[in-house]
Amino acid sequence: MAEDAKAQESYGVLVGWAHRTINNRLDLTLQCIDSTRRAERHEPDDHHIVMTPQQAAVLANYLYKISGQTPPPERKGFWRRLFG
């Protein structure tokens, strides 16, 4: 069974991404080349991942953590800067 699951995995090089919102869900599209799913490996391969906004936030925080980066500082509006 583990061999069947491994045969279904796909690998590629991430070259772009986009998103759109559908019914309070996020459709994250990851575009890869050199995908093991394609016969012509230099043809772009789109992977659509549908998630909730909460899942997207958890994924974003995870990516910040594993990449050693920190999220950008929260932007404060004019009034908030004035009155803290």
PyMOL commands that set and color helices and strands:
alter all, ss='L'
color gray80, all
select helices_A, chain A and resi 2-8+53-67+78-83
alter helices_A, ss='H'
color red, helices_A
select strands_A, chain A and resi 13-22+25-33+45-51
alter strands_A, ss='S'
color yellow, strands_A
deselect
rebuild
show_as cartoon
